[in-house]
Amino acid sequence: MSKFAAMTLNPKISLIIGILCISFSPIFVKLAGVSPIGCAFYRVFFAWLCLLPYCIIKKKLNVNSKQLIIAVIAGVVFAADVAVWNFSLLKISATVSTLIANLAPVWVGLISFLLFRKKSGTLFWIGTLIAIVGMIVLVGYQHILHLEFNEGILLATLASLFYATYILITKNIMAHIDVFTFMFYSMASASIFLVLVNGVMGNSIIDFPLNVWLCFIGMGVICQLVGWLTINYSLRYMESTRVAVMLLSQTVFAGILAGFLLNERLGLNEIIGSVIVLAGIAVTFLKPRNQLNKSVF
Protein backbone atom coordinates (compact mmCIF):
# COMPACT_ATOMS: atom_id res chain seq x y z
CA MET A 1 0.00 0.00 0.00
CA SER A 2 1.30 3.49 -0.80
CA LYS A 3 1.39 6.28 1.79
CA PHE A 4 -1.49 7.94 -0.03
CA ALA A 5 -3.58 4.76 0.14
CA ALA A 6 -2.73 4.31 3.80
CA MET A 7 -4.03 7.80 4.54
CA THR A 8 -7.25 7.47 2.62
CA LEU A 9 -8.35 3.83 2.72
CA ASN A 10 -10.69 2.99 5.60
CA PRO A 11 -9.65 -0.35 7.20
CA LYS A 12 -13.24 -1.63 7.16
CA ILE A 13 -13.61 -0.79 3.48
CA SER A 14 -10.24 -2.42 2.85
CA LEU A 15 -11.44 -5.59 4.58
CA ILE A 16 -14.68 -5.67 2.56
CA ILE A 17 -12.68 -5.29 -0.65
CA GLY A 18 -10.40 -8.12 0.43
CA ILE A 19 -13.28 -10.45 1.28
CA LEU A 20 -14.98 -9.77 -2.05
CA CYS A 21 -11.71 -10.42 -3.89
CA ILE A 22 -10.97 -13.78 -2.25
CA SER A 23 -14.61 -14.82 -2.70
CA PHE A 24 -13.96 -14.99 -6.45
CA SER A 25 -11.25 -17.65 -6.01
CA PRO A 26 -13.51 -20.74 -6.18
CA ILE A 27 -15.42 -19.15 -9.07
CA PHE A 28 -12.26 -18.68 -11.14
CA VAL A 29 -11.15 -22.26 -10.43
CA LYS A 30 -14.47 -23.71 -11.58
CA LEU A 31 -14.66 -21.43 -14.63
CA ALA A 32 -11.11 -22.40 -15.66
CA GLY A 33 -11.99 -26.10 -15.41
CA VAL A 34 -8.38 -27.24 -15.85
CA SER A 35 -5.76 -28.91 -13.65
CA PRO A 36 -6.27 -27.80 -10.02
CA ILE A 37 -2.51 -27.71 -9.51
CA GLY A 38 -2.08 -25.56 -12.61
CA CYS A 39 -4.68 -23.16 -11.19
CA ALA A 40 -2.83 -23.10 -7.87
CA PHE A 41 0.48 -22.40 -9.61
CA TYR A 42 -0.73 -19.42 -11.62
CA ARG A 43 -2.62 -17.99 -8.65
CA VAL A 44 0.61 -17.54 -6.68
CA PHE A 45 2.93 -17.04 -9.66
CA PHE A 46 1.07 -14.09 -11.18
CA ALA A 47 0.77 -12.48 -7.75
CA TRP A 48 4.52 -12.98 -7.24
CA LEU A 49 5.26 -11.42 -10.66
CA CYS A 50 3.30 -8.32 -9.63
CA LEU A 51 5.22 -8.08 -6.36
CA LEU A 52 8.63 -8.57 -7.97
CA PRO A 53 9.26 -5.04 -9.35
CA TYR A 54 7.78 -3.37 -6.24
CA CYS A 55 9.96 -5.41 -3.86
CA ILE A 56 13.07 -4.68 -5.93
CA ILE A 57 12.42 -0.94 -6.23
CA LYS A 58 11.43 -0.57 -2.56
CA LYS A 59 14.28 -2.86 -1.43
CA LYS A 60 11.96 -5.32 0.28
CA LEU A 61 14.18 -8.37 -0.29
CA ASN A 62 16.30 -8.20 2.88
CA VAL A 63 15.58 -11.13 5.19
CA ASN A 64 17.54 -13.18 7.71
CA SER A 65 18.05 -16.93 7.35
CA LYS A 66 15.41 -17.90 9.95
CA GLN A 67 12.76 -15.70 8.35
CA LEU A 68 13.64 -17.05 4.91
CA ILE A 69 13.33 -20.68 6.03
CA ILE A 70 9.94 -20.02 7.65
CA ALA A 71 8.69 -18.11 4.60
CA VAL A 72 9.78 -20.95 2.28
CA ILE A 73 8.14 -23.64 4.42
CA ALA A 74 4.99 -21.54 4.76
CA GLY A 75 4.90 -21.11 0.98
CA VAL A 76 5.05 -24.87 0.38
CA VAL A 77 2.28 -25.51 2.93
CA PHE A 78 0.16 -22.73 1.41
CA ALA A 79 0.71 -24.22 -2.05
CA ALA A 80 -0.49 -27.62 -0.79
CA ASP A 81 -3.52 -25.94 0.78
CA VAL A 82 -4.56 -24.16 -2.43
CA ALA A 83 -3.91 -27.20 -4.65
CA VAL A 84 -5.93 -29.59 -2.46
CA TRP A 85 -8.72 -27.04 -2.09
CA ASN A 86 -8.83 -26.63 -5.89
CA PHE A 87 -9.25 -30.40 -6.24
CA SER A 88 -12.22 -30.29 -3.86
CA LEU A 89 -13.81 -27.47 -5.87
CA LEU A 90 -14.07 -29.74 -8.89
CA LYS A 91 -15.98 -32.33 -6.87
CA ILE A 92 -18.36 -30.32 -4.65
CA SER A 93 -20.05 -26.92 -4.72
CA ALA A 94 -18.01 -23.76 -4.29
CA THR A 95 -20.07 -22.82 -1.22
CA VAL A 96 -19.54 -26.07 0.69
CA SER A 97 -15.86 -26.30 -0.23
CA THR A 98 -15.22 -22.70 0.86
CA LEU A 99 -17.14 -23.29 4.09
CA ILE A 100 -15.11 -26.36 5.05
CA ALA A 101 -11.86 -24.57 4.19
CA ASN A 102 -12.86 -21.96 6.80
CA LEU A 103 -12.62 -24.63 9.52
CA ALA A 104 -8.91 -23.78 9.80
CA PRO A 105 -9.30 -21.65 12.99
CA VAL A 106 -10.96 -24.63 14.71
CA TRP A 107 -8.02 -26.88 13.80
CA VAL A 108 -5.58 -24.21 15.04
CA GLY A 109 -7.28 -24.21 18.43
CA LEU A 110 -7.35 -28.02 18.64
CA ILE A 111 -3.71 -28.42 17.55
CA SER A 112 -2.59 -25.69 19.97
CA PHE A 113 -4.37 -27.52 22.80
CA LEU A 114 -3.15 -31.02 21.92
CA LEU A 115 0.47 -30.19 21.07
CA PHE A 116 1.19 -27.05 23.09
CA ARG A 117 -1.37 -27.43 25.89
CA LYS A 118 -2.65 -23.95 25.17
CA LYS A 119 -6.01 -23.37 26.88
CA SER A 120 -8.66 -22.37 24.35
CA GLY A 121 -11.51 -21.40 26.68
CA THR A 122 -15.10 -22.54 27.05
CA LEU A 123 -16.43 -20.53 24.09
CA PHE A 124 -13.94 -22.19 21.76
CA TRP A 125 -15.11 -25.68 22.74
CA ILE A 126 -18.77 -24.69 22.49
CA GLY A 127 -18.14 -23.29 19.01
CA THR A 128 -16.20 -26.40 18.01
CA LEU A 129 -19.08 -28.64 19.15
CA ILE A 130 -21.55 -26.51 17.17
CA ALA A 131 -19.32 -26.72 14.08
CA ILE A 132 -19.10 -30.52 14.42
CA VAL A 133 -22.90 -30.75 14.63
CA GLY A 134 -23.10 -28.61 11.49
CA MET A 135 -20.66 -30.90 9.68
CA ILE A 136 -22.79 -33.93 10.64
CA VAL A 137 -25.88 -32.22 9.20
CA LEU A 138 -23.91 -31.18 6.12
CA VAL A 139 -22.46 -34.61 5.39
CA GLY A 140 -25.46 -36.61 6.63
CA TYR A 141 -25.31 -38.84 9.70
CA GLN A 142 -26.16 -41.90 7.60
CA HIS A 143 -22.96 -41.46 5.58
CA ILE A 144 -20.92 -40.98 8.76
CA LEU A 145 -22.34 -44.13 10.37
CA HIS A 146 -21.46 -46.15 7.27
CA LEU A 147 -18.11 -44.35 6.82
CA GLU A 148 -19.22 -43.07 3.43
CA PHE A 149 -17.54 -39.72 2.93
CA ASN A 150 -17.74 -37.48 -0.12
CA GLU A 151 -14.28 -37.19 -1.67
CA GLY A 152 -14.70 -33.45 -2.19
CA ILE A 153 -15.54 -32.89 1.49
CA LEU A 154 -12.51 -34.93 2.56
CA LEU A 155 -10.25 -32.88 0.27
CA ALA A 156 -11.69 -29.59 1.55
CA THR A 157 -11.13 -30.78 5.14
CA LEU A 158 -7.52 -31.66 4.29
CA ALA A 159 -7.13 -28.20 2.76
CA SER A 160 -8.39 -26.61 5.99
CA LEU A 161 -5.79 -28.63 7.92
CA PHE A 162 -3.05 -27.37 5.61
CA TYR A 163 -4.22 -23.80 6.12
CA ALA A 164 -4.30 -24.31 9.90
CA THR A 165 -0.68 -25.48 9.67
CA TYR A 166 0.14 -22.37 7.63
CA ILE A 167 -1.39 -20.15 10.35
CA LEU A 168 0.60 -21.91 13.08
CA ILE A 169 3.83 -21.57 11.10
CA THR A 170 3.41 -17.87 10.35
CA LYS A 171 1.68 -16.49 13.45
CA ASN A 172 4.92 -15.56 15.26
CA ILE A 173 6.91 -14.27 12.28
CA MET A 174 4.51 -11.69 10.85
CA ALA A 175 5.29 -9.15 13.57
CA HIS A 176 8.98 -9.24 12.67
CA ILE A 177 8.97 -9.18 8.87
CA ASP A 178 7.52 -6.82 6.27
CA VAL A 179 4.37 -8.33 4.75
CA PHE A 180 5.61 -7.68 1.19
CA THR A 181 8.91 -9.40 1.96
CA PHE A 182 7.16 -12.39 3.47
CA MET A 183 4.69 -12.68 0.57
CA PHE A 184 7.51 -12.38 -1.95
CA TYR A 185 9.51 -15.33 -0.59
CA SER A 186 6.55 -17.49 0.41
CA MET A 187 4.90 -17.12 -3.00
CA ALA A 188 8.23 -17.75 -4.75
CA SER A 189 8.64 -21.06 -2.88
CA ALA A 190 4.97 -21.91 -3.50
CA SER A 191 5.41 -21.29 -7.24
CA ILE A 192 8.55 -23.46 -7.43
CA PHE A 193 6.89 -26.27 -5.46
CA LEU A 194 3.76 -26.23 -7.63
CA VAL A 195 5.63 -26.14 -10.94
CA LEU A 196 7.67 -29.14 -9.79
CA VAL A 197 4.51 -31.04 -8.80
CA ASN A 198 2.99 -30.18 -12.19
CA GLY A 199 6.10 -31.55 -13.87
CA VAL A 200 6.04 -34.80 -11.90
CA MET A 201 2.35 -35.29 -12.71
CA GLY A 202 2.94 -34.50 -16.37
CA ASN A 203 0.39 -31.68 -16.46
CA SER A 204 0.65 -28.98 -19.11
CA ILE A 205 0.84 -25.46 -17.69
CA ILE A 206 1.19 -23.60 -21.00
CA ASP A 207 -1.38 -24.77 -23.56
CA PHE A 208 -4.59 -23.05 -22.42
CA PRO A 209 -7.27 -21.00 -24.23
CA LEU A 210 -7.66 -17.27 -23.56
CA ASN A 211 -10.57 -17.63 -21.14
CA VAL A 212 -8.50 -19.90 -18.90
CA TRP A 213 -5.57 -17.44 -18.89
CA LEU A 214 -7.99 -14.70 -17.87
CA CYS A 215 -9.12 -16.87 -14.95
CA PHE A 216 -5.48 -17.41 -13.94
CA ILE A 217 -4.83 -13.66 -14.02
CA GLY A 218 -7.98 -13.08 -11.99
CA MET A 219 -6.84 -15.58 -9.36
CA GLY A 220 -3.37 -14.07 -9.12
CA VAL A 221 -4.16 -10.37 -9.22
CA ILE A 222 -7.66 -10.14 -7.73
CA CYS A 223 -7.76 -13.05 -5.26
CA GLN A 224 -4.16 -13.51 -4.15
CA LEU A 225 -2.56 -10.07 -4.53
CA VAL A 226 -5.30 -7.47 -4.01
CA GLY A 227 -7.36 -9.73 -1.74
CA TRP A 228 -4.69 -10.58 0.79
CA LEU A 229 -2.92 -7.21 0.68
CA THR A 230 -6.17 -5.43 1.60
CA ILE A 231 -6.94 -8.00 4.31
CA ASN A 232 -3.43 -7.67 5.78
CA TYR A 233 -3.81 -3.89 5.63
CA SER A 234 -7.05 -4.06 7.65
CA LEU A 235 -5.32 -6.28 10.23
CA ARG A 236 -2.96 -3.41 11.03
CA TYR A 237 -5.84 -1.27 12.28
CA MET A 238 -8.62 -3.71 13.32
CA GLU A 239 -8.82 -6.38 16.01
CA SER A 240 -7.79 -9.73 14.54
CA THR A 241 -10.82 -11.47 16.07
CA ARG A 242 -13.21 -9.10 14.32
CA VAL A 243 -11.38 -9.55 11.02
CA ALA A 244 -11.50 -13.34 11.40
CA VAL A 245 -15.25 -13.34 12.03
CA MET A 246 -15.89 -11.02 9.07
CA LEU A 247 -13.81 -13.31 6.86
CA LEU A 248 -16.46 -15.97 7.37
CA SER A 249 -18.70 -13.93 5.07
CA GLN A 250 -16.46 -15.17 2.25
CA THR A 251 -18.59 -18.30 2.25
CA VAL A 252 -21.78 -16.27 1.81
CA PHE A 253 -20.33 -14.16 -1.01
CA ALA A 254 -18.88 -17.26 -2.71
CA GLY A 255 -22.28 -18.95 -2.51
CA ILE A 256 -24.04 -15.94 -4.04
CA LEU A 257 -21.47 -15.68 -6.83
CA ALA A 258 -21.68 -19.44 -7.48
CA GLY A 259 -25.45 -19.19 -7.73
CA PHE A 260 -25.32 -16.39 -10.31
CA LEU A 261 -22.22 -17.35 -12.29
CA LEU A 262 -22.17 -21.15 -11.98
CA ASN A 263 -25.87 -21.85 -11.42
CA GLU A 264 -25.04 -23.90 -8.31
CA ARG A 265 -27.87 -24.79 -5.95
CA LEU A 266 -27.54 -26.20 -2.43
CA GLY A 267 -29.72 -28.89 -0.88
CA LEU A 268 -31.64 -28.20 2.34
CA ASN A 269 -29.20 -30.20 4.49
CA GLU A 270 -26.27 -28.29 2.94
CA ILE A 271 -27.88 -24.93 3.69
CA ILE A 272 -28.78 -25.83 7.29
CA GLY A 273 -25.43 -27.52 7.92
CA SER A 274 -23.52 -24.58 6.46
CA VAL A 275 -25.34 -22.08 8.69
CA ILE A 276 -24.63 -24.20 11.79
CA VAL A 277 -20.95 -24.58 10.90
CA LEU A 278 -20.59 -20.83 10.30
CA ALA A 279 -22.23 -20.12 13.64
CA GLY A 280 -19.89 -22.56 15.38
CA ILE A 281 -16.77 -21.04 13.81
CA ALA A 282 -17.98 -17.55 14.76
CA VAL A 283 -18.44 -18.62 18.40
CA THR A 284 -14.83 -19.88 18.56
CA PHE A 285 -13.68 -16.30 17.90
CA LEU A 286 -15.71 -14.79 20.73
CA LYS A 287 -14.07 -13.68 23.97
CA PRO A 288 -15.53 -13.74 27.49
CA ARG A 289 -16.88 -10.37 28.63
CA ASN A 290 -14.21 -10.00 31.31
CA GLN A 291 -11.49 -10.33 28.67
CA LEU A 292 -13.21 -7.73 26.51
CA ASN A 293 -13.33 -5.34 29.47
CA LYS A 294 -9.64 -5.90 30.18
CA SER A 295 -8.72 -5.17 26.57
CA VAL A 296 -10.26 -1.70 26.81
CA PHE A 297 -7.77 -0.52 29.45
C-alpha positions as CSV (number, residue, x, y, z in Angstrom):
1,M,0.0,0.0,0.0
2,S,1.3,3.5,-0.8
3,K,1.4,6.3,1.8
4,F,-1.5,7.9,0.0
5,A,-3.6,4.8,0.1
6,A,-2.7,4.3,3.8
7,M,-4.0,7.8,4.5
8,T,-7.3,7.5,2.6
9,L,-8.3,3.8,2.7
10,N,-10.7,3.0,5.6
11,P,-9.6,-0.4,7.2
12,K,-13.2,-1.6,7.2
13,I,-13.6,-0.8,3.5
14,S,-10.2,-2.4,2.8
15,L,-11.4,-5.6,4.6
16,I,-14.7,-5.7,2.6
17,I,-12.7,-5.3,-0.7
18,G,-10.4,-8.1,0.4
19,I,-13.3,-10.4,1.3
20,L,-15.0,-9.8,-2.0
21,C,-11.7,-10.4,-3.9
22,I,-11.0,-13.8,-2.2
23,S,-14.6,-14.8,-2.7
24,F,-14.0,-15.0,-6.4
25,S,-11.3,-17.7,-6.0
26,P,-13.5,-20.7,-6.2
27,I,-15.4,-19.2,-9.1
28,F,-12.3,-18.7,-11.1
29,V,-11.2,-22.3,-10.4
30,K,-14.5,-23.7,-11.6
31,L,-14.7,-21.4,-14.6
32,A,-11.1,-22.4,-15.7
33,G,-12.0,-26.1,-15.4
34,V,-8.4,-27.2,-15.8
35,S,-5.8,-28.9,-13.7
36,P,-6.3,-27.8,-10.0
37,I,-2.5,-27.7,-9.5
38,G,-2.1,-25.6,-12.6
39,C,-4.7,-23.2,-11.2
40,A,-2.8,-23.1,-7.9
41,F,0.5,-22.4,-9.6
42,Y,-0.7,-19.4,-11.6
43,R,-2.6,-18.0,-8.6
44,V,0.6,-17.5,-6.7
45,F,2.9,-17.0,-9.7
46,F,1.1,-14.1,-11.2
47,A,0.8,-12.5,-7.8
48,W,4.5,-13.0,-7.2
49,L,5.3,-11.4,-10.7
50,C,3.3,-8.3,-9.6
51,L,5.2,-8.1,-6.4
52,L,8.6,-8.6,-8.0
53,P,9.3,-5.0,-9.4
54,Y,7.8,-3.4,-6.2
55,C,10.0,-5.4,-3.9
56,I,13.1,-4.7,-5.9
57,I,12.4,-0.9,-6.2
58,K,11.4,-0.6,-2.6
59,K,14.3,-2.9,-1.4
60,K,12.0,-5.3,0.3
61,L,14.2,-8.4,-0.3
62,N,16.3,-8.2,2.9
63,V,15.6,-11.1,5.2
64,N,17.5,-13.2,7.7
65,S,18.0,-16.9,7.4
66,K,15.4,-17.9,10.0
67,Q,12.8,-15.7,8.3
68,L,13.6,-17.0,4.9
69,I,13.3,-20.7,6.0
70,I,9.9,-20.0,7.7
71,A,8.7,-18.1,4.6
72,V,9.8,-20.9,2.3
73,I,8.1,-23.6,4.4
74,A,5.0,-21.5,4.8
75,G,4.9,-21.1,1.0
76,V,5.0,-24.9,0.4
77,V,2.3,-25.5,2.9
78,F,0.2,-22.7,1.4
79,A,0.7,-24.2,-2.1
80,A,-0.5,-27.6,-0.8
81,D,-3.5,-25.9,0.8
82,V,-4.6,-24.2,-2.4
83,A,-3.9,-27.2,-4.6
84,V,-5.9,-29.6,-2.5
85,W,-8.7,-27.0,-2.1
86,N,-8.8,-26.6,-5.9
87,F,-9.3,-30.4,-6.2
88,S,-12.2,-30.3,-3.9
89,L,-13.8,-27.5,-5.9
90,L,-14.1,-29.7,-8.9
91,K,-16.0,-32.3,-6.9
92,I,-18.4,-30.3,-4.6
93,S,-20.0,-26.9,-4.7
94,A,-18.0,-23.8,-4.3
95,T,-20.1,-22.8,-1.2
96,V,-19.5,-26.1,0.7
97,S,-15.9,-26.3,-0.2
98,T,-15.2,-22.7,0.9
99,L,-17.1,-23.3,4.1
100,I,-15.1,-26.4,5.0
101,A,-11.9,-24.6,4.2
102,N,-12.9,-22.0,6.8
103,L,-12.6,-24.6,9.5
104,A,-8.9,-23.8,9.8
105,P,-9.3,-21.7,13.0
106,V,-11.0,-24.6,14.7
107,W,-8.0,-26.9,13.8
108,V,-5.6,-24.2,15.0
109,G,-7.3,-24.2,18.4
110,L,-7.3,-28.0,18.6
111,I,-3.7,-28.4,17.6
112,S,-2.6,-25.7,20.0
113,F,-4.4,-27.5,22.8
114,L,-3.2,-31.0,21.9
115,L,0.5,-30.2,21.1
116,F,1.2,-27.1,23.1
117,R,-1.4,-27.4,25.9
118,K,-2.7,-23.9,25.2
119,K,-6.0,-23.4,26.9
120,S,-8.7,-22.4,24.3
121,G,-11.5,-21.4,26.7
122,T,-15.1,-22.5,27.0
123,L,-16.4,-20.5,24.1
124,F,-13.9,-22.2,21.8
125,W,-15.1,-25.7,22.7
126,I,-18.8,-24.7,22.5
127,G,-18.1,-23.3,19.0
128,T,-16.2,-26.4,18.0
129,L,-19.1,-28.6,19.1
130,I,-21.6,-26.5,17.2
131,A,-19.3,-26.7,14.1
132,I,-19.1,-30.5,14.4
133,V,-22.9,-30.8,14.6
134,G,-23.1,-28.6,11.5
135,M,-20.7,-30.9,9.7
136,I,-22.8,-33.9,10.6
137,V,-25.9,-32.2,9.2
138,L,-23.9,-31.2,6.1
139,V,-22.5,-34.6,5.4
140,G,-25.5,-36.6,6.6
141,Y,-25.3,-38.8,9.7
142,Q,-26.2,-41.9,7.6
143,H,-23.0,-41.5,5.6
144,I,-20.9,-41.0,8.8
145,L,-22.3,-44.1,10.4
146,H,-21.5,-46.2,7.3
147,L,-18.1,-44.3,6.8
148,E,-19.2,-43.1,3.4
149,F,-17.5,-39.7,2.9
150,N,-17.7,-37.5,-0.1
151,E,-14.3,-37.2,-1.7
152,G,-14.7,-33.5,-2.2
153,I,-15.5,-32.9,1.5
154,L,-12.5,-34.9,2.6
155,L,-10.3,-32.9,0.3
156,A,-11.7,-29.6,1.6
157,T,-11.1,-30.8,5.1
158,L,-7.5,-31.7,4.3
159,A,-7.1,-28.2,2.8
160,S,-8.4,-26.6,6.0
161,L,-5.8,-28.6,7.9
162,F,-3.0,-27.4,5.6
163,Y,-4.2,-23.8,6.1
164,A,-4.3,-24.3,9.9
165,T,-0.7,-25.5,9.7
166,Y,0.1,-22.4,7.6
167,I,-1.4,-20.1,10.4
168,L,0.6,-21.9,13.1
169,I,3.8,-21.6,11.1
170,T,3.4,-17.9,10.3
171,K,1.7,-16.5,13.5
172,N,4.9,-15.6,15.3
173,I,6.9,-14.3,12.3
174,M,4.5,-11.7,10.8
175,A,5.3,-9.1,13.6
176,H,9.0,-9.2,12.7
177,I,9.0,-9.2,8.9
178,D,7.5,-6.8,6.3
179,V,4.4,-8.3,4.8
180,F,5.6,-7.7,1.2
181,T,8.9,-9.4,2.0
182,F,7.2,-12.4,3.5
183,M,4.7,-12.7,0.6
184,F,7.5,-12.4,-2.0
185,Y,9.5,-15.3,-0.6
186,S,6.6,-17.5,0.4
187,M,4.9,-17.1,-3.0
188,A,8.2,-17.7,-4.7
189,S,8.6,-21.1,-2.9
190,A,5.0,-21.9,-3.5
191,S,5.4,-21.3,-7.2
192,I,8.5,-23.5,-7.4
193,F,6.9,-26.3,-5.5
194,L,3.8,-26.2,-7.6
195,V,5.6,-26.1,-10.9
196,L,7.7,-29.1,-9.8
197,V,4.5,-31.0,-8.8
198,N,3.0,-30.2,-12.2
199,G,6.1,-31.5,-13.9
200,V,6.0,-34.8,-11.9
201,M,2.3,-35.3,-12.7
202,G,2.9,-34.5,-16.4
203,N,0.4,-31.7,-16.5
204,S,0.7,-29.0,-19.1
205,I,0.8,-25.5,-17.7
206,I,1.2,-23.6,-21.0
207,D,-1.4,-24.8,-23.6
208,F,-4.6,-23.1,-22.4
209,P,-7.3,-21.0,-24.2
210,L,-7.7,-17.3,-23.6
211,N,-10.6,-17.6,-21.1
212,V,-8.5,-19.9,-18.9
213,W,-5.6,-17.4,-18.9
214,L,-8.0,-14.7,-17.9
215,C,-9.1,-16.9,-15.0
216,F,-5.5,-17.4,-13.9
217,I,-4.8,-13.7,-14.0
218,G,-8.0,-13.1,-12.0
219,M,-6.8,-15.6,-9.4
220,G,-3.4,-14.1,-9.1
221,V,-4.2,-10.4,-9.2
222,I,-7.7,-10.1,-7.7
223,C,-7.8,-13.0,-5.3
224,Q,-4.2,-13.5,-4.2
225,L,-2.6,-10.1,-4.5
226,V,-5.3,-7.5,-4.0
227,G,-7.4,-9.7,-1.7
228,W,-4.7,-10.6,0.8
229,L,-2.9,-7.2,0.7
230,T,-6.2,-5.4,1.6
231,I,-6.9,-8.0,4.3
232,N,-3.4,-7.7,5.8
233,Y,-3.8,-3.9,5.6
234,S,-7.0,-4.1,7.6
235,L,-5.3,-6.3,10.2
236,R,-3.0,-3.4,11.0
237,Y,-5.8,-1.3,12.3
238,M,-8.6,-3.7,13.3
239,E,-8.8,-6.4,16.0
240,S,-7.8,-9.7,14.5
241,T,-10.8,-11.5,16.1
242,R,-13.2,-9.1,14.3
243,V,-11.4,-9.6,11.0
244,A,-11.5,-13.3,11.4
245,V,-15.3,-13.3,12.0
246,M,-15.9,-11.0,9.1
247,L,-13.8,-13.3,6.9
248,L,-16.5,-16.0,7.4
249,S,-18.7,-13.9,5.1
250,Q,-16.5,-15.2,2.2
251,T,-18.6,-18.3,2.3
252,V,-21.8,-16.3,1.8
253,F,-20.3,-14.2,-1.0
254,A,-18.9,-17.3,-2.7
255,G,-22.3,-18.9,-2.5
256,I,-24.0,-15.9,-4.0
257,L,-21.5,-15.7,-6.8
258,A,-21.7,-19.4,-7.5
259,G,-25.4,-19.2,-7.7
260,F,-25.3,-16.4,-10.3
261,L,-22.2,-17.4,-12.3
262,L,-22.2,-21.1,-12.0
263,N,-25.9,-21.9,-11.4
264,E,-25.0,-23.9,-8.3
265,R,-27.9,-24.8,-5.9
266,L,-27.5,-26.2,-2.4
267,G,-29.7,-28.9,-0.9
268,L,-31.6,-28.2,2.3
269,N,-29.2,-30.2,4.5
270,E,-26.3,-28.3,2.9
271,I,-27.9,-24.9,3.7
272,I,-28.8,-25.8,7.3
273,G,-25.4,-27.5,7.9
274,S,-23.5,-24.6,6.5
275,V,-25.3,-22.1,8.7
276,I,-24.6,-24.2,11.8
277,V,-20.9,-24.6,10.9
278,L,-20.6,-20.8,10.3
279,A,-22.2,-20.1,13.6
280,G,-19.9,-22.6,15.4
281,I,-16.8,-21.0,13.8
282,A,-18.0,-17.6,14.8
283,V,-18.4,-18.6,18.4
284,T,-14.8,-19.9,18.6
285,F,-13.7,-16.3,17.9
286,L,-15.7,-14.8,20.7
287,K,-14.1,-13.7,24.0
288,P,-15.5,-13.7,27.5
289,R,-16.9,-10.4,28.6
290,N,-14.2,-10.0,31.3
291,Q,-11.5,-10.3,28.7
292,L,-13.2,-7.7,26.5
293,N,-13.3,-5.3,29.5
294,K,-9.6,-5.9,30.2
295,S,-8.7,-5.2,26.6
296,V,-10.3,-1.7,26.8
297,F,-7.8,-0.5,29.4
